[in-house]
Amino acid sequence: MFFSFYNYNINIPYLNSQLLCFKGSNVQGIQTVATFDPITDEFTINTPNDGAIKWWIGNAAVHGKFASVFAKLMLPTHDAKGVSDMGVHAFIVPLRDLKSHQALPGIEIHDCGHKVGLNGVDNGALRFTSVRIPRDNLLNRFGDVSRDGKYTSSLPTINKRFAATLGELVGGRVGLAYSSVGVLKIANTIAIRYSLLRQQFGPPKQPEISILDYQSQQHKLMPMLASTYAFHFATVYLVEIYSQMKMTHNEQLVGDVHALSAGIKAYVTSYTAKSLSVCREACGGHGYAAVNRFGTLRNDHDIFQTFEGDNTVLLQQVAHISYYRVLASKFTIQTPRLLVA
């Protein structure tokens, strides 16, 4: 991603960061804090321990100059606690000097190293120690802090603000589901074309027949092809309603897109991961050749099952949403045409 900032007329490598290691999917439980200092009109960003470090941030290790950092917003109070936790918010934090490209004071950057796949992506980890940023660097769509430290928001509770903030990230799941279908299309195409050309056995004294004529090969590939068509139309529909959601900000649509994107992303990426092995096996020994791409596709796609939401957690979210919508008799997601597969 690229983000233009501070009126520089350049494209600046930008990354998204949720600072957590021990917390995993529990974004609401992150430990990194952004404490407001009313004297200097700044926030101070601190990652308190190694477990609060966020790993696998795209664009962090080498190229990123700014990060969108999710941290708990802490406001000073006059009671015994001294601070008030306003929940998770997003902040723009500079990482590197724009000229020297060196890490700024208080910024600790680690490279995640060589990966199973997607090694063209620059992944890293970040830790912040007393990093000061201007108050204006708070992304304040869902909550703002005035010069004198007063907090205002159109959303009344921490949970509602948290849901609205993370709702902006649903586009990543939509994109992953769509991309996963693209990988499945490639694997299907390779395996089916090979099966049409590859000949093996046949009636005595007659030419050998295409292996796609065997029911065992059809049983492997044809249901997968049908599912690919179903997934294509499902993800196209998902992209359409996601676009409507972004334009209208309709609350019902936001909930629908959240549920659909979680379910479709989890199901499609898991299905594609298994299908890549089936396609490789359907091509026999030739499928093991690197030139036929199954290894690369499998390695690059494997992470789809855990980033932008672990599939197990996403399916639990779908079950949770569905359960309570049924109880409330408000289950309005129009999904029958998505269940073809």
N, C-alpha and C positions, 0 to 999 in steps of 0.2 A: 504494500500500500504506500501511497505518497500523500503528504499533507503539507499544504502551504501555510506558513506561520509567521507572525510578526512582520507581515507585509513584505517579506522577501519575495522577489519575483523569480523564485526557483522552486523546483520540486524537491522536497526534503524527504528522504527515507523515514518512514514512520512505522511504529509498531504498537500493538495493543498488549497491555500487560495486566494480568490479575496476579498480585503478589502472594502466591501460596505454594507450599511444597507439602508439608504435613497435612494440610487441610484438604487437598485434592479438589473434589467437586463442590466442597462446601464453601462457595464464594462468600456467603454471608458471614462466615466465621473467619475471614482473613484477619491477619494480625497487623499488617502494615497500616500505619496511621498517618493522617495528614492533620496536624494540629495548627489551628489558626493563632497567629500572633498579632493582636490588635495594635501593638506598638509600631511594628514595621509594616503592617498591612500585607503579611505574607503567610503562606502555609509552610510548615516544616514537615517533610516526608521522612519517615523512619521505618525501616524493616528491622524488627526487634531481635530476630534470631534466625538461625539457618533454616529452620522449618518454615519460615514465612517467605522464603525466597521463591519466586516464580521461575520455573524452568520451561524450556521449549517455546520461548517467545520468538516468533518469526521476525527476522531482520535485526535481531538484537546484537549478536556476537560481533559483527563486523561493520554493518552499514548504517544501522539506525541512529538517527540524530535526535529524535523526539519520541516519547512514549506516552500513550494514553494509559495512565496508571489508575487502577481501582484500589482505593484505600478507604478506611473508615475516617469520616470527617469528625474531628474532635474540636469542640468549642470551649473556651475557658468559662468557668462559672465561679460564683462566690460561695459555693457550699463546700462541704467537707471533701467531696470527690475532686473538686478542682477543674474537672472537665466534663462535658456532656457528649455522649456518643450519638451522632446524628445519622449513623448508618453509612453504607457503602456509597461512595461517589467517585466520579472520574475526574482526573486532573491531567493536564498537559505538562509533562516534565522534560526539559532539555537533558540530553544524555551526553552529547559530545560537542566540543568546540567546532564551530562551522568552518573554521580555517585550518586548524591543526588536526582535526578529527580525533583528538585525544579525549578520553573520558573526563567529564567535569568533576570538580571536587565533591566527594561524598558518593560518587557513582561507582559501584563495583560490578564489573561485567565479566561473565564467564561464557566460554564457548561450549556447547553441548557435545561437540566432537562428531566423529563419523557415525552415520545412522544406517539403519537397515535399508532405507530408501529415501527418496526426496532430498538427496544431498546437494541439490542446487538451491535449497532453501537454507538461509542463514539463521540457525536457531541458537539462542543463547539464554542466559539467566541474568537477573538483575537484583542488586541489593542497594538500598538507599540508607545513607547515614547522615542525618541532619541536613538534608537537601532542601534549600529554601527556594520557593517559587512565588511569583506575585499572586495576589488574591484573584486577579482576572483569569488565571490559568485554571480555575475551577470551571468544569463544563456544567453550566448551571440551568439546563433546561428543566430539570425536575427539583432543583433546590438551589438557593443562593445564600451568600453571606454578605451582609452590608459592611461598610467601612468600620462601623462601631461593633461588629461581631454579632449582629442580630441575624438569626436564620429565618428564611421565608421559603415556603413551598406551597404549590397548589395541591399537593397530595398530603393528606393528613397524618399518615403513619410511616414509620420506617419500612415496614413490609411492602406498602404500596409503592414507595419510592424505589425500593430495591427491585421489585417486579418490573417497574417501568424502565429502570436503568438497564437491566439485563434483557428486557424485551427488544432493545435496540440491537442486540447481538444475534437475534434469531436469523438474520440474513446469512450468517456463516453456515448454519445448518441447511438452509435452503440451497445454498451454493454447493455444499458437499453432496447432498442428495442428487442434485442435477449432474455433478461431475462424476459421481459413482456410476450413474446410468451410462454415461459416456464410456467409462472403462468397460462396463459390461457389454456394451455394443461392440467395442473393438474385439474383446475376447470371443464373443459369439461369431463375429465375422471371420476371424482367423480359423476357429475350430470348424465351422460349417464349410467354409471354402476348402479347407484341407480334406475334410471328410468326403466332399464331392469328387475330388481329384484322386485321392488315395484308393487304390483297388486292392482287394484281398479275397482270394478264394472265389469260388463260383461253381456252376454246374460242370460235370466232366466234359472235357474237350470243347469247352466254350470259354470266351474271354472272362477274366475275373471281373467282379462287380464292385461298384463303389461301396465303401464301407458305410456310407450314409443310408444305403438300402437295407442295412441290418437293423432290426428292431432294437437291439441293445444300444446301438449308436443313436438312433432316433430318441430312445427313452432318455438318454443323457442330454441331448441337445435341444430337442423340440420344445419341451416344457420351459426350458431356459429362454428360448427365443420368444415364446409367448409372454413370459414374465417380463422380458425386456421391453416389449411393446407396452405392456400395462404400466411398467415403471416410467416409461417415457411420458405417457399421457398424464400420469399422476404427478410427476415433477413439473411438467409444463403448467398444469393446473395450480400447483403449489406456488410457482413463480408468479402466476397471474394474481392470485389472491394476496400474495405478499406485496406486490406492487400496489394493489388497491389499499392494503393496510397502511402503507407508507404515505399514500396520498390523502386518505380520509381520516386516519388515526381513530377509526371506529373501535370502541372497546370490545365489542363482540367479535369483530374480525381479528383483533389482536389475540384474543384467547384461542380462536380457531386456528390461526396460523401457528401459534405456539404448540398446540397439541399436534397438528398435522405435521409440522416440520420435525418435531421430536420423533414421532412414530415412523414417518417415512424415511428420515435419515437413518434411524437405527435399523429398520428392516432392510432397506435397500443396500446399505453398506455391508451388513452381515451377509446378505444373500450374494452380493457380488464377490466378497472375499472367498466364499465357498465355491462359487461358480468358476473362479479363475483356476482353481485346482482341477475341477471337473473338465474344463476346456483343455488344460494342459494334458491330462490323462487321455482325453479323447483323441489327441494327436500322437499318441504313442511316443516313441523315442525322439521323433523330430520335434515334438513339443518341448523337449528339454533343451533344445538349442537356444542360445541366447538371442540369436537373430530373430527368432519367432516371438520374442517380447513377453512371453508369459511371466518369466522371472522378474523382469523390470516392472511390469504391470502389478504383479502380486506384491512386490516389496514397496512400491510407491503407494499403492492403495491401502495397504494394511493399516496404516495409522488412521485412516478414515473412520475406523470403528471406535476410536477413543478420543480424537480431538473434536472440538466443538460439542462436547458432551459425550461421556462414556455411554455406549449403547445400552448397557444394563440399567444405568441410572435414567436414561431417557425413556425407556420402556416403562419403568416404574412411574415416571411422571405422567405418561399417557394413561396408565391404569388409574392413577390417583385422580386425574382430571375427569376421566370417563366415569368413574365411580360416583363422584360427587355431582356430576352433571345429570346422571341418571336419577340419583336421589332427588335432585331438585327439579326433575322433569324439564330441563332446559338444554338437553343435548341436541344442539342444532347444526353440528358439523355435517355437511352434505357429503358423506363418504361412500355411498354404495357403488358409485362408478369407479372408486379407487380400489375396490376389493377384487378386481378381475383375477389377479395373480393368486 
